[in-house]
Amino acid sequence: MISLQEIAIRLAIAAVLGSIVGSERQRHEWAAGLRTHMVVCVGSALIMLVSMFGFHDVVNKPGIILDPSRVAAQVISGIGFLGAGTILFMRREVVRGLTTAAGLWTVAAIGLAAGGGLYFAACITTAIIFIILAALKPLETKLFNKNKFNGVTMTLERKLVSLENIEAVFKTHKIKYTQISLSPSLEEDLDEMRINIQKVSLDKDNLLIVVEDLRKIKGVREVTFTVN
């Protein structure tokens, strides 16, 4: 049987390691931040402790067959429900929160390792995950954001919007565009227009004025600017 001191140590380590990963997510103001990651990590550690030692008094009794590892195993699948709550479907082809969901899943695994006494595995995994989330973000942005969408996405009422009015707004603000695509929206009688804009022509200080001018056009329901 494990001592009370060892139980406290394992739960405390889980809380600290969860806070390290959670602090990085909190810095970016995600819904699953510091407290959520700490709670998930500590809860997973406790489940591992229960799985390992909670059934010791009945495990070896005649006629009783138990697999204590099954309790801990359910954490990995069960955490998926919590992770799903952090994923946001902003619009077609735009999904946010996948990294946070993956982080919660990994934090649960870290908690299981801490609860099982695998301190080195828990600590080194925490360090690796923190480096991936914090240090690799600028490198990812520099290498892969070049081909990401830069421009404006608008939801339009079908047959009510004059494309000449949209073009006039861009000419007024001297914004150059490279490509225009128009496709049916998920809602009936609405279309989605995506306009790729040359990044060099974007004036971030002027974006709010551009958005306001576009929204004033008859038939324009929603305007979203994406600048990477």
C-alpha angles and dihedrals in degrees: 000000000000120000124246090242092055091049091053092048094052094048092046092050089050090052092050095047092046090051092054093058093037093053090061092051091045089054089062091046096241119168090244101058139145100320095042093053092046093050092048092049095047092044091052091049091052092049089052090051091050090046093051102038109011095086101038093114095059104027097089099038117118115268094015119110117181134168105206092188090070091074093057092042091062091063092070093055096035095054088064090077091057092045091052089060091062094055115096124197099208095176139316112323091003116102125164132187101044092120092050090049090051089047092055090050091051093045088055089054090048089053091051090051093049091047090050092052095251093135098160093051091048094048098045091047090051091051092049093048092048091052091049093049099040110023101037096050096082091045092049091050092050096047104037109024092077092085097039122114115276115183146054131313118200133186109215135190106242116255093359101085123083110218089203089064091053091049090049091057091053092048092048092055093038093239115159120211129197104193140015124198128182123194137161114273125229089255122073118261092013131109131199118222121195119192119190111215130200105250092219090062095054118106106192092196089059098046096095091054091049092050091049092050092050092049090054090063112104112256097020108128103175138007125196126179119204116196119174 
